[in-house]
Amino acid sequence: MSIAKLAYLTSPAAGRYILNFQLFGSDEVTVIEVGADHMRNILSDGVPLMLRQSFHRVPVDINQTLNGG
């Protein structure tokens, strides 16, 4: 598996979705066109997965908060 150092989505026209990414160690940007159904699957599965794995709850001491500490 490779890790991208850069990745972004473009849409040159309605219903067209382009994934662009650059792998670590490469100067080349890879461009892949993805159909609308595939893009829906990527977003509907990927966003909840990313949000679950990327954000961690921070413990809060309510006593310290109420006492101004």
N, C-alpha and C positions, 0 to 999 in steps of 0.2 A: 504494500500500500504506500502511496505517496501523499505528502501533505502539501496543500497549496499555500503559498505565501501571499497570494492575492486571488480574490474571487469576487465576481460581480455579475449581475444580471442586466441584460439590456433587452429592449423590445423595439425593433426597427419598424414594426407595423402592427396593426391590430391582429391579435391571434398568433403572433410570432414571438418566440422567447429564445434568447441566446444566453447560454452560460459561458462566461469567459473566466479562465483561471490560468495562473502561472505557478508552476511547481517550484519548490525550493531547488536551487542549483541550476535553474533554467532561465534564459533570457526571453524565451518564447512564450507568448500567450496562446493557449489552446482555446478554440472557439467551437462550441457545440450547439446546434439548434435543437430545441426540445419542443415536442408537440404540446398543445394545450392540455390534453389529458394527462400527460406525464408531468407537466408543470404543476397541475392541480394536485397530483399525488405527492410530489416533492414538497409542496407547501403545506398540504393538510397533514402529512406525516412528519415532516421535518421541523416545522415551527414548534409544535408542542414538545417534541423530543428535545430540541435545543433549549427551550425555556425550562424544562424540567432539569436538565443537566447543567445549565449555565448559571443559575441563580441559586444561591444558598441562603437559607434563613439565618439571620443574625440573632443570637439570643439577646433579649432585652431584660435588664434588671429593673422591674417596675418601681421598686423602692428607691433605687438610685435616681431614676427619672423623676419621680414625684418630689424628691428632696433636692432637686436642682443639681445633682452630682453628675 
